[in-house]
Amino acid sequence: MNIKTRQLDLLLNDFELLAKTTLMQLQITHRLLHDNSIELLYEEAESNEIILDRLEIKVREEAVFTIFQFNPKAADLRKIITYQDVTTNLERIGDMLLNVIRFLRVTDFSCPGFEELKKEIGQMIERVGEMLRNAIFSFSSEKSDIAYLVIEEDDRIDELFHQIGLYLQEEFQDRKLNKSEIRNMIHTNAISHNLERIGDSATNIAEAAIYLIEGKDIRHGNKE
């Protein structure tokens, strides 16, 4: 039993490191939105991505080892499964944050028409960040009420994503665009798309927390 407990603690420690590294990527994203000239932040982001990839593989291997080695009962098995599910979603969030960081590097929000978009992107980053922090907290603290709030917030992220797309259409539809403006439009759309997908993955983590705490699978609209 002591060995099994230590193995479960090992999974928890890896999850906590993965969550911490993902939140560091989020902080880097926020800083680069306001100043995309800080070269050291790009290097740090690339290094963090390597850590996230390795941790996700490590957790997957540890989860399989724990199941085969200890044949865990229902409660522990559910915990192991949700650890693996959550770490997979955190690794995906890391990938999408890196996408955002790379697009921020080549986007000029000082161009006419893009100042307002920068504010919208900033708001989206803040809301997605709050979703992610609450999703991680709901899972690690086993608080399903917080998890349900995260799921509700996803609709607001979708709305912001659609607002940015609508702004791009309306602001630039009657203008003759130069290459810089076209690139900015493509990059801004890609940034908002990745942020919207991060909201989806944060929702997945919240759903995993509910499964861990209540034993209910509420994915795909299943509320039973």
N, C-alpha and C positions, 0 to 999 in steps of 0.2 A: 504493500500500500504506500509506503514511504517513497519507493522508487516511482510509482505511478504519479504521486503527488508532485514530485520533483519534475517529472516529465511535463505535466500540465503547467507547472510554474514556468518551465522553459518556454512553452508556447506563449504564455502570457507575456513574458519578458520580450520575446521577439515581436509580438504584436505591439507592445508599447513603444519599442524602438522604431518600428515601421510607421506607427501613427505620428510619433514625434518628427521623423524625417519628412513625412508628407506635409505636416503643418509648417515645417521650415521652408519647403518649396512654395507654399502658399504665401508666406511672408516675403520671400524673394520676388514673387510675382507682383505683389502689391507695391513693393519698392521700385521695381522696374517700370511699372506703369507711369510713375511720376518722374523717373529719371532712368532712361534706358541706355545710359552711357557708362554705367558702372560695370566694368569688364570683369571684376572679381566675382560678381554675383552670377554671371553666366558660368564661370568655371565651377563655382560652388553648386549650382543647379545640376550640372552634368555629373559631378561627383555624387550628389545625392541620388541621382537616378540609378547609378550603379549599385548603391547601397540598397535601394528599394527592390531592385530586380533580384539581388542575391538573397535578401530577407524573404521575399515571397517564395522563392524556390526552397529555402531552408524550412520555412513553416510547412509547406506542402509535404516535404519529405518527413518532417517530424510528426505530422498528423498521421500519415500512413504508418509510420513506425509505431506510434502509440496505439493505433487501432489493432494492428496485428500482434503486437507484443503483449497487450494487457486485456484485449477483448472487453473494452469498457461497456458498462451498462448504460441504460437509456439517457440519464442526465449528463453523464460525462461524454457520451458519444455525441449528444446534441451540442455540447460545448466545443468539442473538437471540430465538428463539421462547420459550426458557425465561425470559429477562428479561421479556418481555411477560406471560407466564403468572404469574410471581412478583409483578410489580408490580400486576397485576389482583387477586391474592389479598391483597396488602398493603393495597390501597385498600378492599377489602371488610372486612378486619379493622378498618381505621380507622372504617368505617361502624358496625360492630358495637360497637366500643369507645365510640363516641359515644352509641349507644343505651344502653349500660350506664351511662355517665356521666349521661345525662339521667334514667334511672330512679333512680339513686342520689340524685339531687337531691330526689326526692319520696318517698323511702322512709325510714321511721323504724324502725331496728333496735333502738331502746331499748324498743319495745313488748314486753310479756310474750309469750314464745314465739319471739321473733325474734332473741334474743341468740345462740342456737346456730346459727341460719341465717347470721348474720353471719360466724361462724367458718368455716362451710362455704363461703360465697361467697369469703371471704378465701383459703382453701386452693385453691379453684378458680382464682382470679386468679393466684396464685403458680405453680400448675402450668401453666396456659395460658401465662403469661409465660415460663416456662422452655422450654416447647415452641417458642414463637415465636422466642426468642433463639437456640436451638439450630438451628432450621430456617434462619434467616437465616445463621448461621455456617456451616452445612453447605453452603449454596449459594455464599456468597461465598468460602469457603476450599476448596470442592470436596472435601468429606470425606463420602463416602457412609455411613461407619459411624455418624456422628452423625445423618444423615438417617434411617437405619433405626431408631435409638433414638426419634426423634421420632414415627415412625409407631406404634411399640409403645405409646407413652405415651397415644395417643388413646383407647385402651380405658379407661384410668383416668379420663380426663375424662368419658367417657360414664357411667361408674359413679357419679361424683360428681353428675352431673346427675340421674340416676335417684334417687340417695339424697335429694337435696333435694326432688324431687317427692314421694317417699314420705313424707318428714318432714312436708311440708305437709298431706298427706292425713291422716296419723295424728294429728298434733298438734291439728288444728282440726276434725276431722270431727264431734265430738260437742259443739261449742261454739256458742253463739249469737254470731255475729260482728257487730261494729259496722263502720261504713263504713271507718274507719281500718285495721282488721285486714284487711278484704277488699282494700283498695287495696294494702296491704303484701304480701299473698299474690300478687296479680297482678303487682306490680312485681318481687318476688323471683323468681317463676317466669320472667318475661321476662329478668331479668338472667342467670340460670343458663342459659337457652336461648341467649342471645347468646354467652355464654362457651363453651358447647359447640360452637357454630358456628365460633367463633374457633379452637378446637382442630382442627376439620375443615380450615379454611383453612391452618393451620400445617402440617397433614399434606400438603395439596396442595403447599405450598412444598417440603417434604422430598421429595416424589415428583418434583417438577421438578428438584431437585438431583440425584437419582439418574439421571434422564433425561439431564441435562447431563453427568454424570461417566461413567456407564456406557453411555449410549445405550439404556437399557431403559425402556419405558413400563410401570410396575407399577400403574397406576390400575385401579380396578374389580376388584381381586383378581387381576390378571394378573401372575403371578410369573415368567413365562417370559422 
